[in-house]
Amino acid sequence: MIRIALVVPHKDFIPNAATILEQHNKMYAASDSEQYVMEEVIVNSRNSDDVHIKADIVLTRGLLAEILAKLSADIPVVEISVPTADILRTIRSCIQLYDPAQIGIIAAGNMLAGISGLSDLCEAPIKTYVLSPNWNNEALVDQAVSEGCDVIIGGVNTCRYAEMIHIPNMIIQTSREAFWNALTT
């Protein structure tokens, strides 16, 4: 049995993660002798210094992937990639809902890699801001707003802060496909 720690910023962050894992186990049952079990582990800016994970593999995305890769030398960290399509879906929803003049996307560098060229595909200009492992999301939201961004796209902590200061925001969701791909890695 292989124990997976799904490290996320809040409970049920990845919709239907348990169901997707169950489907994955069924699909690969004939070719893989291992059974995978998963436990959700909540890690955010308030508890990231006091993380104790008991698992064979850590599955996570974004800034948490960067932080945990440095912290857990004994446990492999598998990054749930955030495909450009997931970010495009969020941008499209953002444009439909808010009709922004400029969008600020705040995320870890591993999430922003494919979106620098998206600006010409979108109806609103996009500016990107890279999070650092010291949880600088609040400073980046403030910077983005001061640079004319009227909507923020990012992760849970970034959007929570944007909400606190009354800035429209949207969380970049993890698609079923991205989660499935991380499971098969």
VOLUMLO-356027 format. One record per residue: residue number from 0; residue in one letter; x, y, z of N, C-alpha, C, O in turn. Coordinates in steps of 0.001 Angstrom, whole numbers, plus 500000, padded with zeros to 6 digits. Each point is the difference from the previous one (the first is absolute). Last residue first. Example, Ala and Ser with C-alpha at 12.3 -4.5 7.8 and 13.67 -1.06 7.14 Angstrom:
// VOLUMLO-356027
PT_dodo_rofi_n_xx_n_yy_n_zz_ca_xx_ca_yy_ca_zz_c_xx_c_yy_c_zz_o_xx_o_yy_o_zz
PT_1_s_512850_497750_507080_500820_501190_500060_499230_501090_500730_500509_501108_500169
PT_0_a_499781_493172_499761_499110_501190_500000_500900_501200_500000_501036_499981_500665
This chain:
// VOLUMLO-356027
PT_dodo_rofi_n_xx_n_yy_n_zz_ca_xx_ca_yy_ca_zz_c_xx_c_yy_c_zz_o_xx_o_yy_o_zz
PT_184_t_502013_509933_487741_501435_500302_499905_500816_499006_500782_501226_500098_500034
PT_183_t_493871_500277_499726_500641_499013_499129_501497_500233_499846_500684_499205_499355
PT_182_l_496517_503753_503230_499883_498645_500562_500745_498972_499175_500544_499043_500550
PT_181_a_499147_505399_497882_500907_499927_501153_499948_498612_500639_501023_499485_500451
PT_180_n_495958_501431_496048_501377_499926_499498_501022_499909_501130_500995_499285_499880
PT_179_w_494460_501424_501240_500201_498652_499460_501446_499827_499518_500640_498989_500290
PT_178_f_498035_505298_501037_500124_499119_501165_500272_498559_499537_500854_499315_500563
PT_177_a_498286_503865_496114_501282_500316_500660_500224_499079_501184_501114_499520_500208
PT_176_e_494750_500172_497540_501100_499495_499172_501359_500246_500660_500871_499131_499981
PT_175_r_495185_502648_501982_500039_498539_500159_501206_499431_499256_500695_499121_500509
PT_174_s_499825_505962_500900_499080_499183_499210_500168_498520_500325_501013_499573_500554
PT_173_t_499784_504983_502436_500727_498849_499472_499001_499119_499269_499029_499534_500596
PT_172_q_500704_506048_500228_499568_498656_500392_500918_498937_499394_500638_500224_498971
PT_171_i_499808_505131_502478_500352_499090_498913_499682_498583_500482_500630_499495_500929
PT_170_i_496827_504998_500884_500998_498980_500301_500239_499149_498758_499060_499620_499303
PT_169_m_499274_505709_501159_499610_498637_499643_501153_499061_500300_501162_500320_499750
PT_168_n_496769_505202_501380_501037_498976_499845_499405_498674_499590_498799_499768_500136
PT_167_p_500514_506079_501235_499447_498796_499363_501127_498997_499711_501125_500384_499681
PT_166_i_499208_503074_504346_500419_499916_498606_499384_498734_499411_500174_498921_500567
PT_165_h_499783_502923_504210_498893_500283_499078_500428_500108_498532_499514_500855_499260
PT_164_i_502981_497791_504830_500150_501411_499628_499038_500396_498869_500169_501026_499342
PT_163_m_499769_494523_502374_500050_500846_501208_500090_501486_499653_499421_500842_500686
PT_162_e_500907_495926_495846_498623_500116_500492_499942_500937_501216_499101_500835_500112
PT_161_a_505107_498006_498238_499328_500898_499055_498558_500242_500436_499504_501124_499921
PT_160_y_502919_495680_502509_500446_501360_500302_499323_501009_499061_499553_501055_500450
PT_159_r_499575_494455_498749_499448_500344_501317_500391_501441_500364_499176_500776_500486
PT_158_c_502681_497293_495643_498614_500437_499802_499333_500374_501317_499159_500898_500031
PT_157_t_505214_497365_500157_500013_501236_499219_498586_500546_499852_499759_501185_500228
PT_156_n_500766_494608_501761_500450_501066_500894_500010_501354_499292_499633_501018_500588
PT_155_v_499147_495120_496801_499078_500255_501107_500436_501181_500860_499204_500906_500247
PT_154_g_502728_499191_494813_499666_498908_500895_499126_500473_501152_499559_501148_500043
PT_153_g_500302_501586_495315_501087_499353_500728_499510_498831_500821_498975_499388_499698
PT_152_i_499668_505541_497391_499852_498549_499841_501179_499364_500716_501141_500429_499827
PT_151_i_496195_504684_500168_501138_499149_500334_499611_498550_499770_498926_499556_500407
PT_150_v_499507_505755_497836_499590_498651_500401_501271_499192_500223_500982_500139_499271
PT_149_d_499442_504310_499451_498740_500146_500714_499356_498661_500347_498946_499968_500635
PT_148_c_506152_502547_498242_499214_498766_499887_498720_500163_500811_500043_500347_501181
PT_147_g_503638_502995_498482_498812_500076_499158_499198_498726_499823_499022_499997_499252
PT_146_e_504981_501127_503571_500390_500030_498589_498799_499886_499061_500164_499771_498802
PT_145_s_499388_499955_505951_500637_501305_499762_500441_500160_498537_500173_501122_499524
PT_144_v_498037_494747_501835_498946_501024_500044_500601_501372_499716_499417_500799_499267
PT_143_a_503590_495627_501102_499176_499845_498800_498912_501075_499946_499753_500583_498944
PT_142_q_502922_499193_504944_500764_500483_498848_499153_499950_498728_499964_500959_499229
PT_141_d_498202_497190_504690_500094_501462_500123_500737_500597_498796_499584_501025_499460
PT_140_v_500289_494345_500821_498652_500509_499710_500032_501528_500047_499481_500670_499108
PT_139_l_504439_497182_502176_499796_499935_498549_498607_500463_499592_499839_500616_498947
PT_138_a_501298_499107_505645_500775_501072_499378_499793_500004_498486_499938_501062_499381
PT_137_e_498098_495417_503005_499339_501259_500335_500727_501180_499347_499359_500891_499442
PT_136_n_502493_494693_500107_498785_500216_499214_499321_501336_500313_499491_500646_499085
PT_135_n_504783_496806_502351_499911_501428_499713_498734_500377_499227_499972_501027_499322
PT_134_w_502476_494759_503004_498587_500365_500019_499815_501511_499807_499400_500664_500846
PT_133_n_504765_496681_498850_499749_500703_501259_498582_500577_500056_499730_500896_500800
PT_132_p_502245_496708_495355_499687_499103_501121_499776_500705_501340_499616_499352_500973
PT_131_s_499190_503217_494439_501229_499410_500532_499630_499142_501210_498930_500181_500579
PT_130_l_498374_501697_494645_500066_499792_501447_501366_499455_500391_500657_499305_499225
PT_129_v_498032_503730_496335_500480_498701_500475_500090_499982_501524_500673_500833_500608
PT_128_y_496322_501760_495263_500796_500254_501200_500356_498652_500604_499136_499139_500168
PT_127_t_498657_503310_494884_500290_498863_500883_500946_500422_501116_500857_500867_499826
PT_126_k_495184_501370_496598_501316_500198_500611_500212_498831_500945_499075_499602_500708
PT_125_i_497477_501690_494805_500383_499164_501136_501386_500417_500478_500906_500225_499198
PT_124_p_494504_501837_497679_501440_499856_500236_500270_499221_501286_499231_500054_500959
PT_123_a_496313_499032_496180_500505_500969_500978_501504_499797_500158_500481_498868_499937
PT_122_e_497002_498383_497134_499356_501284_499761_500485_501077_500961_499763_501184_499760
PT_121_c_503188_494424_498455_498941_500402_500921_499477_501382_499669_500662_500806_499347
PT_120_l_503113_496839_498614_498841_499135_499780_498787_500440_500819_498915_499435_499856
PT_119_d_505488_502604_500384_499450_500276_498680_498794_499131_499662_499320_500249_499005
PT_118_s_503005_499140_505139_499402_501325_499944_499376_500294_498644_498929_500603_499931
PT_117_l_503716_495425_501448_498537_499950_499920_499347_501358_499790_498860_500076_499542
PT_116_g_505965_498420_501134_499518_500301_498656_498496_500021_499856_499490_500132_498888
PT_115_s_502743_498810_505249_500532_501300_499584_499486_500389_498619_499846_501188_499720
PT_114_i_499330_494630_502939_498986_501020_499739_500539_501351_499552_499222_500932_499795
PT_113_g_502855_494542_501671_499400_499990_498677_499092_501156_499680_499367_500000_498945
PT_112_a_503113_499456_505334_500906_499729_498885_499338_500138_498639_500612_500545_499081
PT_111_l_497690_499862_505681_499965_501101_499042_500774_499730_498724_499946_500798_499064
PT_110_m_499787_496273_504834_498661_500119_499426_499954_501033_498882_499138_499931_499123
PT_109_n_504811_499221_503453_499683_498756_499305_498599_500017_499390_499694_499168_499146
PT_108_g_501862_504483_503555_500650_499972_498701_499668_498757_499200_499883_500056_498776
PT_107_a_496556_501644_504796_501378_499522_500053_500557_499935_498583_499253_499850_499033
PT_106_a_496908_503710_501645_500156_498560_500209_501483_499662_500103_500867_500837_499748
PT_105_i_495233_503167_498856_501009_499836_501041_500086_498515_500315_499039_499395_500475
PT_104_i_498892_504321_495688_500080_498585_500341_501186_499827_500942_501142_500294_499647
PT_103_g_495433_503903_498579_501269_499634_500626_499952_498530_500377_499119_499575_500747
PT_102_i_498178_503769_495469_499990_498871_500926_501406_499797_500547_500978_500005_499252
PT_101_q_495885_504279_498442_501281_499297_500052_499932_498937_501090_499484_500244_501090
PT_100_a_496615_501980_497548_500885_500781_499146_501370_499340_499942_500657_500010_498959
PT_99_p_494663_497144_501968_501085_500814_500569_500749_500814_498946_500038_499651_498820
PT_98_d_495489_497469_501912_500372_500902_498909_501133_500940_500443_499849_501221_499978
PT_97_y_497744_495000_502530_500421_501321_500470_500276_501033_498901_500024_501195_500291
PT_96_l_498357_494115_498978_499387_500440_501255_500298_501463_500320_499111_500729_500439
PT_95_q_502754_497089_495684_498542_499953_499904_499331_500588_501240_498978_500679_499898
PT_94_i_505726_498895_500050_499579_501018_499036_498479_500046_499886_499410_501079_499927
PT_93_c_502456_495535_502759_500262_501309_500588_499513_501116_499082_499357_500944_500457
PT_92_s_500597_494633_497964_498938_500213_500997_500114_501381_500636_498996_500675_500231
PT_91_r_504454_498086_496855_498746_500177_499255_498825_500250_500957_499181_500888_499764
PT_90_i_505017_498079_502119_500025_501329_499378_498676_500259_499267_499425_501082_500116
PT_89_t_501202_494650_501650_499808_500972_501077_499967_501415_499429_499163_500812_500396
PT_88_r_501812_495701_496656_498604_499881_500452_499698_501044_501071_498941_500627_499992
PT_87_l_505521_499011_498583_499148_500640_498982_498524_499939_500380_499266_500969_499807
PT_86_i_503803_496732_502868_500129_501443_500219_499144_500757_498981_499367_501000_500336
PT_85_d_500859_494374_499224_499324_500316_501265_500048_501499_500269_499023_500586_500468
PT_84_a_503335_497775_495780_498545_499943_499775_499233_500330_501279_498963_500660_499938
PT_83_t_505757_498873_500113_499593_501299_499487_498489_500029_499781_499369_501043_500170
PT_82_p_502403_495522_503471_500095_500213_498560_499510_501395_499612_499157_500592_500674
PT_81_v_503023_497414_503752_498839_500824_499695_500101_500326_498513_500715_500918_499599
PT_80_s_501273_494783_503588_500233_501126_499101_498691_500763_499799_498906_499446_500114
PT_79_i_502902_497684_503996_498815_500020_499145_500179_501211_499097_499887_501141_500449
PT_78_e_504182_496145_502017_499280_501239_499764_498801_499761_499091_500119_499393_498935
PT_77_v_502729_497559_504723_499537_499986_498618_499129_501228_499814_498996_500184_500688
PT_76_v_504967_498098_502931_498904_500933_499762_499685_499969_498506_500843_500330_499167
PT_75_p_501671_496064_504594_499945_500655_498683_498760_500882_499859_498902_499618_500404
PT_74_i_503742_499271_504212_498773_499637_499284_500002_500703_498647_500111_501225_499939
PT_73_d_503451_499443_503181_499787_498553_500041_498802_499540_499174_499925_498834_499612
PT_72_a_501353_505816_501044_501036_499326_499215_499778_498492_499925_500445_499354_499052
PT_71_s_496670_505087_502093_499870_498550_500184_500978_499254_499099_499630_499500_498937
PT_70_l_500202_505397_501180_499822_499537_501374_500088_498491_500152_500601_499505_500954
PT_69_k_499626_502840_494762_501154_500376_500821_499922_499418_501407_501032_499704_500603
PT_68_a_495417_499694_496379_501158_499354_499371_501263_500298_500807_500911_499174_500056
PT_67_l_495016_502952_501110_500120_498627_500502_501168_499250_499375_500569_499109_500632
PT_66_i_498431_505380_497912_500348_499978_501427_500249_498581_500479_501001_499745_500670
PT_65_e_497502_500876_494860_501340_500567_500180_500453_499897_501461_501132_499607_500280
PT_64_a_494491_499075_498703_500947_499056_499399_501423_500497_500188_500894_499222_500331
PT_63_l_495593_503604_501001_500176_498881_500931_500975_498973_499448_500768_499416_500765
PT_62_l_497936_504203_496495_500962_500399_501027_500231_498877_501003_501122_499813_500471
PT_61_g_496503_498264_495415_500341_501394_500218_501069_500241_501048_501002_499288_500064
PT_60_r_496401_496067_500323_500222_500876_498849_500501_501357_500454_499966_500329_501186
PT_59_t_499800_493926_500403_499583_501371_500265_500285_500860_498775_500537_499510_499006
PT_58_l_500188_495291_503562_499418_500555_498786_499518_501406_500337_499202_500172_500921
PT_57_v_504353_495844_501235_499230_501230_500199_499550_500477_498632_500797_500077_499065
PT_56_i_500682_494825_503048_500071_501003_498942_499168_501208_500421_498929_499856_500590
PT_55_d_501577_496582_502395_501048_499557_499086_500254_501031_498904_501109_500105_499475
PT_54_a_497174_501049_505677_499514_499463_498725_501196_499523_499201_501150_500281_500338
PT_53_k_497588_502897_504004_500345_498579_500009_499377_499381_498753_498820_499651_499975
PT_52_i_502581_505569_502005_499297_499168_499029_500515_498573_500099_501204_499750_499960
PT_51_h_498673_505345_502585_500480_498634_500226_499178_499075_499113_498808_499791_500229
PT_50_v_502336_505876_500618_499374_498955_499197_500660_498655_500292_501221_499861_499935
PT_49_d_499143_505212_501485_499770_498889_500928_499288_498848_499292_498977_499508_500476
PT_48_d_502058_504736_497466_501246_499720_500729_499881_498781_500903_501006_499501_500505
PT_47_s_495254_502257_496946_501002_499398_499114_501322_499689_500699_500758_499155_499522
PT_46_n_494704_502909_501875_500565_498788_500605_501134_499376_499195_500412_498880_500303
PT_45_r_497170_505310_498558_499962_499983_501469_500686_498777_500607_500466_500065_501137
PT_44_s_498911_500673_494069_501008_500910_500547_500053_499964_501526_501037_500314_500585
PT_43_n_497091_495272_497355_499857_501366_499512_501034_500880_500690_500861_499498_500723
PT_42_v_497105_495026_498598_501171_500835_500278_499743_501369_499385_499610_500121_498839
PT_41_i_497872_494724_502221_499785_501428_499807_501260_500758_500419_500453_499897_501140
PT_40_v_498371_494974_496934_500739_500702_501038_499887_501492_499696_500355_500451_498912
PT_39_e_497133_494517_499674_500134_501428_499763_500711_500633_501196_499610_499787_501148
PT_38_e_500766_495065_496887_499532_500810_501118_500238_501460_499635_501065_500364_499501
PT_37_m_498633_494415_497864_500343_501411_500054_499395_500647_501242_498875_499705_500405
PT_36_v_502824_495309_496867_499063_500625_500937_500455_501444_500187_501182_500318_499866
PT_35_y_499682_495255_496462_500309_501330_500481_498898_500470_500952_498812_499854_499716
PT_34_q_503438_495186_498460_498766_500736_500257_500398_501347_500588_500873_500059_500866
PT_33_e_501977_496202_495879_499866_500886_501157_498614_500631_500058_499412_500346_498975
PT_32_s_502276_496829_497451_499684_499192_501179_499794_500855_501248_499518_499502_501017
PT_31_d_499693_501357_493566_500765_500516_501130_499597_499233_501252_498835_500014_500396
PT_30_s_499105_499192_495326_501408_500157_499650_500881_500463_501155_501225_499967_499888
PT_29_a_493944_499269_500469_500534_498830_499298_501504_500111_499748_500698_498986_499998
PT_28_a_496854_504650_502031_500025_498829_500869_500645_498784_499330_500727_499247_500649
PT_27_y_498259_505509_497808_501337_499413_499995_500114_498743_500859_501108_499509_500215
PT_26_m_494738_502926_499317_500535_499933_498655_501339_499270_499957_500269_499256_499057
PT_25_k_497621_501599_505145_499273_498998_499213_500616_499832_498615_500158_498877_499521
PT_24_n_501576_504524_503285_500315_498672_500540_499325_498896_499193_500619_498975_499712
PT_23_h_498288_505471_499212_501386_499705_499626_500387_498605_500474_500585_499226_499242
PT_22_q_495312_502468_502117_499951_499660_498573_501386_499619_499497_500152_499075_499202
PT_21_e_499601_502518_505185_499317_498701_499917_499923_499530_498537_500242_498827_499716
PT_20_l_501404_505492_501107_500963_498984_500436_499388_498604_499897_500667_499061_499565
PT_19_i_496504_504529_499565_500979_499879_498916_501046_498953_500360_500397_499205_499149
PT_18_t_496472_501908_504141_499348_499260_498910_500974_499776_498846_500037_498918_499415
PT_17_a_501384_503785_504161_499868_498604_500446_499374_499134_498908_500421_498862_499792
PT_16_a_499919_505828_499450_501319_499357_500006_499906_498528_500395_500657_499155_499393
PT_15_n_495905_504647_499794_499896_498583_499659_501344_499269_499994_500144_499004_499290
PT_14_p_500473_506131_500786_498690_499346_499994_500108_498535_499553_500669_499688_499015
PT_13_i_502954_503326_503502_499877_499380_498676_498694_499223_499992_499891_498960_500649
PT_12_f_500800_503291_503233_500534_500971_499044_499917_499468_498570_499685_500742_499070
PT_11_d_498850_497535_505578_499301_499855_498719_500445_501034_498957_499206_500425_499160
PT_10_k_502479_500975_505455_499293_498745_499760_499239_500071_498679_499403_501022_499659
PT_9_h_504872_502112_500677_498776_499817_500797_499311_498706_499580_500277_499451_498933
PT_8_p_504085_501751_499383_499814_501105_500936_498703_499950_500814_499889_500672_501026
PT_7_v_503049_494910_497231_499183_501062_499419_499763_501099_501036_500175_499774_501198
PT_6_v_502321_495112_497595_500214_501206_500796_499341_501174_499284_500378_500371_498889
PT_5_l_499441_494095_501324_499562_501069_499112_500049_501281_500825_499124_500246_500829
PT_4_a_503334_494855_499660_499532_501173_500738_499662_501055_498957_500888_500511_499317
PT_3_i_499467_493861_500440_500166_501309_499370_499484_501058_500965_498899_499880_500539
PT_2_r_502860_494648_499556_499263_501079_500673_500361_501338_499352_501167_500383_499920
PT_1_i_498804_494149_498577_500738_501251_499914_499120_501116_500571_498875_500224_499554
PT_0_m_501542_494053_500843_499151_501177_500000_500898_501245_500000_500950_500100_500776
